[in-house]
């Protein structure tokens, strides 16, 4: 999040409204991601495509959805009987790529104060995600090993009754 601190963020994304918020250097993350993206081209099990800001404004969301509809409409000629298998494949790839690019960036305007930035990953169907439970529902996620502390820009300790202990524990974790 570009919002460094906020009670709604602690309540929504941490356990018991406490913990740590880690801020990363976007430039550092991009440097860290670049070799992995190149390797993924040779072994395409996971390909990181970009880091992008979430779109909360409804007019911008509608523009992005209209773009998806436009691309879908362009597929019609390729999907007709006269289209070759290659044309159909190219049209489907374009639509899927557009959906993968745009859909993770749309979020309800009520969350605008989060100012979220996402690392958006395109994966093949063979990539197996891990799951975490939240509000009784499983949410898939991919583990991604970050280069710490090189890309770490800031750490914010969340609401806690013992800031000193939280700070010492964090120092131990980062030096491990």
C-alpha positions, 0 to 999 in steps of 0.5 A: 500500500502507498498508505503507510499506516491506517487502522482500516489496513491493520484491521483488514490485513493483519491478525488481531489488528497488529503486526508489521507493514513492510514497505518495499522499493518499487525500483528494487522489486523491479530489479529483483523480478527482472531475472526471474521473468527472463528465467520464466520465459525459458521455464514458464511455470510462473511469470511476473508481469508487472507492479501496478496501482489498483484502480478504485475510480468507477469511471476508470474501471468502466473504461477498462471493462469497455476495453475488455469488451472491445477486445472480446468483440474483435475475437468474433471473426477469428471464432467463426468457421473461417478462422484458422486455428492459429487465428483463434489461438491468437485471439483467445491469448489476447483476451486472456492476457487482457483479463490477466492484466486488468482484472486484478487491478479493479477494486471497490471504491470503498477501499480507496484509502488503502492506495494498494499496489499489487505485484500481478503474476500471470501463471500457467494452469499447472502452477499450484497455489498455496491457500490461506483462510480468511473469514472462513474462505480459502484464498489462493496465493503464490509464495514469492521469495523477496530479497531482504533487506535490500529491497526493504524501504521501511517497516511500520510496527502495527498497534501493539501494547509492547512496541519494544518487544515487537521491535526486537523481534523484528530485528531478530527476524531481519538479521536471521 
